[in-house]
Amino acid sequence: MSTYHHPEVDFVTLPTLSFKMPFCPPLSFLTSFLSSPIVRRNNAANRRVVNNSFGDGSAPEVHCCLEVGRMSTLSSEPYRYEPTVQDILNVRSYFLLLRTPLPTQLVDTILDEAGYWAHSTVTVEYPACANASNWDSADHMYMRTLPLAIPGTEGDFVFSPQEPKQIRLGTGPDLSLYHRLHPCRRIVYDLWSHDQGWSSSPSKWHRTYWRSYSWWDASVETPQLDITSNSYISWPSLLVFADAKELEATMDVSPMQFHQREQVRPHIPAGRVLQRNLHAVYETRHHTVEQSHVDGVTSVEAQRALENRGRGWLSADGNFVRNLKVGDCIVLWISARFPGWAMHAEKAKISVYWAV
């Protein structure tokens, strides 16, 4: 067993895994294998290391040598590996090395069970307020994500209204390699916010999520320009911060317009609230909300548990994730209702994971 050293991570080579066809490792093995904190990349080719050889028998013998990152001796933080689109395509190709290649549906299942997905993370940080005392400012679009699964969007991005910049989309693996209309698998929201810090409601509601009328919500918008044709597109930070109405008003300078699935923000979204603020708490709180394509809330107890955490139960039924299409953008809103209520947002980060 060989050991490789990295300034941040120590890598240990796993023993060679050998098996003769037509034997196939069980699904549980393959999914746990892929979901481990894999992967020393080959520095020259920027991909995993796989050695292939043929035995002397009638069936080819496939040797798979992969390396697993473990906790560095120099840091208490574990190495977090996020596969790229190219990594996932490489792993898919490995299954074709089998004498009897695995069906595409089975490969999809293996990768989904392992959570082996590409991702795009957008982080923004700036103070914003939705004030219910002024109807025109009771809702505010805080941010818009990059379009789902479009080449050039994978990885981590940070945008600021004070530092305009743009990125170039359309650079990366060809979209023809994607075979799903609805590829989204998981969304993680990190949200920092608070309300006005006081309330005339009975004190029993204070510091709970009940009767809280300031919240985060999410909607979906689709670029009106077809961006799935793999052409190069400039995506300025204006598209991260300006809502669809603002972009329509500046059509002469805006490079993109969006189709809104919701033309009007709901007065009280009830069951679909993404995350409420704690009632009458002025200190900024950090909430993490996760949505998955396999979510489903079926019991009254589960609904009640979500409401106790400040979430609407419809935000956890899985439909929001399952209905996202290639090219769709997630729009994050802050809202407040009824006189005196205010929603103060400080920072947000949205990580979107999709299957390849």
Secondary structure, DSSP 4 states (H G I P E B T S, - for coil): --EEE-SS-EEEEPPPEEEETT----HHHHHHHHHSSB---BTTTTB--------SSSS-EEEE--EEEE--TT-SSPP-----HHHHHHHHHHHTTSSSPPPHHHHHHHHHHTT--EEEEEEEEEEEEEETTSGGGSEEEEEEPPPTT-TT--EEEEEBTTB--EEEES-SS-GGG---SS-EEEEEEEEEEE--S--SS-GGGTTSSTT--EEEEEEEEEESS---S---EEEETHHHHS-HHHHHHTTTT-S--EEES-SS--S--GGG-SEEPPTT--S-EEEEEEEETT----SHHHHHHHHHTT--GGGGSSHHHHT--TT-EEEEEEEE-STT-EEEEEEEEEEEEE--
